[in-house]
Amino acid sequence: MIVAKDVNFSYPDGTSALHDINLEIGNNDMAYIIGPSGSGKTTLLKLFMGIEFPTTGTLKVFNQPMVKGQNKKIKELRRYIGPVFQDFKLINGRSAMDNIILGMRFLNISPQVMKNNAKEALERVGLPHKKSTPVENLSFGERQRIAIARAVARKPILILADEPTGNLDKENAQNILRLLTSFKSKDTTVIITTHATHLINGEKDSILISIDKGRITVERLG
């Protein structure tokens, strides 16, 4: 699924963000990337998405080398990724259902399939009764769930969730983590970044990637 070997990343101004990243995340793995704000968690997800590229080292996602000059192949790869962004990227003035459907608009699937997928995703996140509600009228936690529904409606084989517990109280944060982990299956890998390390204590059968100042340590939780 994801293989990184000796990956380093520096921004154009020379700021070094990631150092000597060696990592393997397999099919149907559940992985948490933990660490303080500014440690490099979001940068790592950007590499997995092909938004940024390694400065040195090699990175493959779905066996696709993540390098500049392969934009067409990387764009195709993104069809199989369901991203959940920190700022949600929902469109105000549109309903919850519309926002979910808009997340599938470049997947070359029929309008009816998109509608069916959106309905199923709304059920999975527990908000079918909010399908016609404009997203700006939803609570923060409900908007978070709609962002997750938009990602899973794509039927991805990789879900990337960036700080989904941010700005949530402990109970709602735990509920969101529980919801996201429920999407891990034999066909789907889930990767979650979070600085709320206390929320994942005791998690089993998952990969814990600790990152600090751009360097990682990896632990498999049995």
Salt bridges, closest charged atoms under 4 A:
ASP20 OD2 - ARG215 NH1 3.51
ASP29 OD2 - ARG220 NH2 3.38
GLU76 OE2 - ARG79 NE 3.42
ASP87 OD2 - LYS89 NZ 3.55
ASP98 OD2 - ARG94 NE 3.56
GLU120 OE1 - LYS155 NZ 2.93
GLU142 OE2 - LYS130 NZ 3.80
GLU163 OE2 - LYS41 NZ 3.21
GLU163 OE1 - HIS195 ND1 3.10
ASP187 OD2 - LYS186 NZ 3.25
